[in-house]
Amino acid sequence: MRKAGRASGIRKRSRVEEFKRRYDMFNDNYRYQVIQHLVDIYSKANEIRLDKQLDVTNNIYKTIVEKISRVYSFGAEREFSNDEMIEVYKRLSVDKYMKEANMFVNAYNDILLQVSWNYKTEEPRLIFRYPHKTKVILDEYEDPKEVEYFIEMIDDKYEKWAYWSDDEHYYKIYDGENHKVEFAEGNEEGVNPYGVLPFVFMQNGFRDGTFFDEYTGQDLISITLDNCIYNTFKNYLIKWQSFKQLTVTGSNIGELQGQVLDPSTALTASGDNVNIDVLDLQADLKQLDETIQSSANNVAINYNISPSQFRMSGQVSSGFALQMENASLDEYTMEQQQDFTHYEKQLFDLLLVVMETNGKPIASDFSIQFNSPKYKEAESSQIDVSIKRIDLGLTSASEVISNERGITIDEAKAILDENLAERNKVYEKVNTGTELDFTSTADALGL
């Protein structure tokens, strides 16, 4: 009987191995994966040197992840009751970390953001803990109760991992399956000083009995590898379109005489019933290109990306057309904004705990509001819409000015009155009641 996890001699990769490959691919370090995939498909790839023509220029996995990670693309308004927290957030570059977290959640399904303490600068610090270097144990309510993450290799033999629970914090030095405990300096009792797990647990979708989701997003990995293989074969086929392959048929064929690259020299071959011909190799590169694009589009649709938004061309949609193309993606973005509202509040609470534990307490409240997705129309289109809305009595010119400039209605009315007065003054100068010529028009306009 075969062991679990094996089928036809193919070993199933562990979660750590699988997410290490995802991590590498998201960081554009996946050439070795393409070579392995190529050899799996075509055993003679090395013989014809296909591995020397790899195309790893189109990372579909990374492209789609970046396109769907839009939680912070339209802005977020954070409010604090204590201005000190504003400075803390600026020094920590929280906005940058949370934008990265949005991408990591979509790329890896699960990511941990640790709130630690920088004893050198005497302020908090933020650290990402990735799935291929992290273990999470759940309690009976399926909430995280223990966390371990990889620190370093010791003597290229032992693995050092940090261990956290609500009550404990120490290090585990692994020698295979066994480990010994090592305490942090100044914490020989292995106590967790914060009393809580100092992590924000961010997840993409629901979980059922396990913490890590190993399967969601695997289609992005597969299409990226396949796309690289298709383009590699295309690169290989292109060179065969530039010349013809000589063929010699017959009996007892001897050596081919004459210079192959000199068209003025006749080619001869000894033998019986010898025939020299050329083989004109042809490949439908256009169809191959269409296959590559179609495969990428099909996966993009699965992630609510309009094919027109994923096309490999310079054409750009805007305004209402773009809004319609992104309707499903906008819905997904707003769902993730709800999740990140929760994550932001968790991060804030952890920052307060860590700062208070390390003697830098700050009393503050916190709230965050994400802006909904919006799209910029061409100015001419905006003006046409405003004119029609004014004509239909749906709005007024002063309201348009107020919304456009972010000012009060009274301020907008004052600006409108001033603009209308200026416009009427110009009309009165031009409309003199006499036949207009260059001189009279110039005088009327004060030129």
PyMOL commands that set and color helices and strands:
alter all, ss='L'
color gray80, all
select helices_A, chain A and resi 15-26+31-41+50-53+60-68+83-92+94-108+131-133+218-240+285-302+307-310+319-325+327-357+379-391+397-405+409-430+438-444
alter helices_A, ss='H'
color red, helices_A
select strands_A, chain A and resi 6-7+10-11+76-80+110-118+123-129+134-138+144-154+158-165+169-175+178-182+199-203+245-251+256-257+268-269+272-279+366-370
alter strands_A, ss='S'
color yellow, strands_A
deselect
rebuild
show_as cartoon
